[in-house]
């Protein structure tokens, strides 16, 4: 195993594990699909990163954060559903991306390229993914209560606006990191499929969170490893591995 492959496997495992754990909350809030539009929102930053030769995740991050803050503020101001606001912001991001995205470099932005990740980027990925996991873990009861009934959460003293901002910030970090692994087109799958498979296998919330994270890590490592020796892009292979795990979980869900 080469040094570069080890860095890719490490980065991919942390990104996918944290994304899948976050996905357990997003599925409960029926928000997993929102990660897709936010991934598209990262495309303008990815385009600029490709043009000027710096990290795709670094380029994507400010655009995703700006989009998240804008969605949060608009939700407070307009009272529109988060899904509708996300669609509006996402369409704007995609339009902007196609003004800057070099066609000859589009693959890295659309389906990801983690094969060239460096040591500094790997360390940053480990730190940010761990922060997301810990924060979501600490806020899990409040966010889950909000997903069940927001008015009940308010009655129980949950600061809904604050927790929504924390939740959206966690999504922003995962989307920005996920662009380097699976690109801007498949970030929804990165959070949704392992969590969906875990739900089929699990009987408790603890099992649900652990299984989702494990499936995310397995999918990333298998996809990246196969990509390294097949010459195929890692992003689609990660998602296909995750989909295969989900397919295996379906018969179990019927028991």
C-alpha positions in Angstrom: 0.0 0.0 0.0 1.4 3.3 -1.1 1.7 6.4 1.1 -0.8 8.3 -1.2 -3.3 5.5 -1.0 -3.1 5.5 2.8 -3.9 9.2 2.9 -6.8 8.7 0.5 -8.2 5.9 2.5 -7.9 7.8 5.8 -9.5 10.9 4.4 -12.3 9.0 2.7 -13.1 6.9 5.8 -13.4 10.0 8.1 -15.5 11.9 5.6 -17.8 9.0 4.8 -18.1 7.9 8.5 -19.1 11.4 9.7 -21.4 12.0 6.7 -23.2 8.7 7.3 -23.7 9.5 11.0 -25.0 12.9 10.2 -27.3 11.1 7.7 -29.1 9.4 10.5 -30.4 12.8 11.6 -31.0 14.0 8.1 -33.2 11.0 7.3 -35.2 11.5 10.5 -35.8 15.2 9.5 -36.5 14.1 5.9 -33.7 16.3 4.8 -31.2 13.9 3.3 -31.9 15.1 -0.2 -30.9 18.6 0.8 -27.3 17.5 0.8 -27.5 17.1 -3.0 -28.4 20.7 -3.7 -25.8 21.9 -1.2 -23.3 19.8 -3.0 -24.3 21.6 -6.2 -23.9 24.8 -4.4 -20.2 23.9 -3.8 -19.6 23.7 -7.5 -18.7 27.4 -8.0 -16.0 27.0 -5.3 -14.8 23.8 -6.9 -14.6 25.5 -10.3 -12.5 28.3 -8.9 -10.3 25.7 -7.1 -9.7 23.9 -10.4 -8.9 27.1 -12.2 -6.4 28.4 -9.7 -5.0 25.0 -8.6 -6.0 24.7 -4.9 -8.0 22.2 -2.8 -11.6 21.5 -4.1 -12.8 21.3 -0.5 -11.2 24.6 0.4 -12.8 26.2 -2.6 -16.2 24.7 -1.9 -16.3 25.5 1.8 -16.9 29.3 1.7 -19.7 28.9 -0.9 -21.4 26.2 1.1 -21.2 28.2 4.3 -22.5 31.3 2.6 -25.4 29.3 1.2 -26.2 27.7 4.6 -26.2 31.1 6.4 -28.4 32.5 3.6 -30.8 29.6 3.9 -30.9 30.0 7.7 -31.6 33.7 7.5 -34.2 33.3 4.8 -36.0 30.6 6.8 -36.3 33.0 9.7 -37.3 36.0 7.5 -39.7 34.3 5.1 -41.0 31.3 7.0 -40.6 29.2 3.9 -39.6 25.5 4.2 -35.9 24.8 4.3 -36.3 22.5 1.3 -37.7 25.3 -0.9 -35.1 27.8 0.1 -32.3 25.2 -0.5 -33.7 24.6 -4.0 -33.6 28.4 -4.8 -30.0 28.8 -3.5 -28.9 25.6 -5.2 -30.1 26.7 -8.6 -28.2 30.0 -8.2 -25.0 28.1 -7.3 -25.3 25.7 -10.3 -25.8 28.6 -12.7 -22.8 30.4 -11.3 -20.7 27.2 -11.5 -21.2 26.8 -15.2 -19.9 30.3 -15.8 -16.5 29.3 -14.4 -16.1 25.5 -14.5 -13.5 24.4 -17.0 -15.0 21.6 -19.1 -11.7 19.7 -19.3 -11.5 19.6 -15.5 -15.2 19.0 -14.8 -14.9 15.4 -13.7 -13.1 16.3 -10.5 -15.8 18.7 -9.5 -18.7 16.5 -10.5 -17.6 13.1 -9.2 -14.7 13.9 -6.9 -11.0 13.1 -6.9 -9.4 12.1 -3.5 -6.5 10.3 -5.1 -4.2 13.4 -4.7 -5.1 14.4 -1.2 -2.1 15.7 0.8 -1.0 15.3 4.4 -2.3 18.8 5.4 -5.7 18.1 3.8 -5.9 14.7 5.5 -5.2 16.2 8.9 -7.8 18.9 8.3 -10.3 16.3 7.2 -9.7 14.2 10.3 -10.2 17.2 12.6 -13.3 18.6 10.9 -14.9 15.2 10.5 -14.3 14.5 14.2 -15.8 17.9 15.2 -18.9 17.2 13.2 -19.3 13.8 14.8 -18.9 15.0 18.3 -21.1 18.1 17.8 -23.9 16.0 16.2 -23.5 13.4 19.0 -23.9 16.0 21.7 -26.9 17.7 20.0 -28.5 14.4 18.9 -31.5 14.4 21.4 -32.4 18.0 20.7 -32.2 17.6 16.9 -34.2 14.4 16.9 -36.9 16.0 19.1 -37.0 18.9 16.6 -37.4 16.4 13.7 -40.4 14.7 15.5 -42.2 17.9 16.5 -40.7 21.4 16.4 -43.4 22.9 18.6 -42.9 20.2 21.2 -39.1 20.9 21.1 -39.8 24.6 21.7 -42.1 23.7 24.6 -39.3 21.6 26.1 -37.0 24.6 26.0 -35.0 23.6 22.9 -33.5 26.7 21.2 -34.7 25.7 17.7 -33.0 28.5 15.7 -29.7 27.8 17.4 -29.8 24.0 16.8 -30.9 24.5 13.2 -27.8 26.7 12.7 -25.6 24.0 14.3 -27.3 21.3 12.2 -26.9 23.3 9.0 -23.2 24.1 9.8 -22.5 20.4 10.3 -24.1 19.8 6.8 -21.9 22.5 5.3 -18.7 21.0 6.6 -19.6 17.5 5.4 -20.7 18.8 2.0 -17.5 20.7 1.6 -15.4 17.7 2.5 -17.6 15.3 0.6 -17.0 17.2 -2.7 -13.4 15.9 -2.7 -14.6 12.3 -2.3 -17.7 12.0 -4.4 -18.0 15.4 -6.2 -20.8 17.8 -6.2 -23.4 15.5 -7.8 -23.4 12.7 -5.3 -23.2 14.2 -1.8 -26.8 13.3 -1.0 -26.0 9.7 -1.5 -22.9 9.9 0.8 -25.2 10.9 3.7 -28.4 9.0 2.8 -27.5 5.5 1.6 -25.4 4.3 4.6 -28.0 5.7 7.0 -30.9 4.1 5.1 -29.0 0.7 5.2 -28.3 1.2 8.9 -32.0 1.8 9.5 -32.9 -1.5 8.0 -30.4 -3.4 10.2 -30.9 -1.5 13.4 -33.3 -1.8 16.3 -32.1 1.0 18.6 -30.8 4.6 18.0 -27.3 3.5 19.2 -27.2 0.6 16.7 -28.5 3.0 14.0 -25.7 5.6 14.5 -23.0 3.0 14.8 -24.1 1.0 11.8 -24.4 4.1 9.6 -20.9 5.2 10.4 -19.5 1.7 9.9 -21.3 1.4 6.5 -20.0 4.8 5.5 -16.4 3.9 6.4 -16.6 0.5 4.6 -18.1 2.0 1.5 -15.3 4.6 1.3 -12.5 2.3 1.9 -13.7 -0.4 -0.6 -14.4 2.2 -3.2 -11.1 4.0 -2.9 -9.2 0.7 -2.8 -10.9 -0.6 -5.9 -10.3 2.7 -7.7 -6.6 2.7 -6.9 -6.1 -0.6 -8.8 -8.8 -0.3 -11.5 -8.2 3.2 -12.7 -11.9 4.1 -12.3 -12.9 7.2 -10.3 -13.3 6.6 -6.6 -16.5 8.7 -6.1 -18.9 6.5 -8.1 -17.3 3.3 -6.7 -17.9 4.6 -3.1 -21.6 5.2 -3.8 -22.0 1.9 -5.7 -20.5 0.1 -2.7 -22.8 1.9 -0.4 -25.8 1.0 -2.6 -24.7 -2.7 -2.6 -24.7 -2.6 1.2 -28.2 -1.1 1.1 -29.4 -3.8 -1.3 -28.2 -6.5 1.2 -30.0 -4.7 4.0 -33.4 -4.8 2.3 -34.3 -8.4 2.9 -33.4 -7.9 6.6 -35.8 -5.0 6.9 -38.7 -7.3 5.9 -38.0 -9.7 8.8 
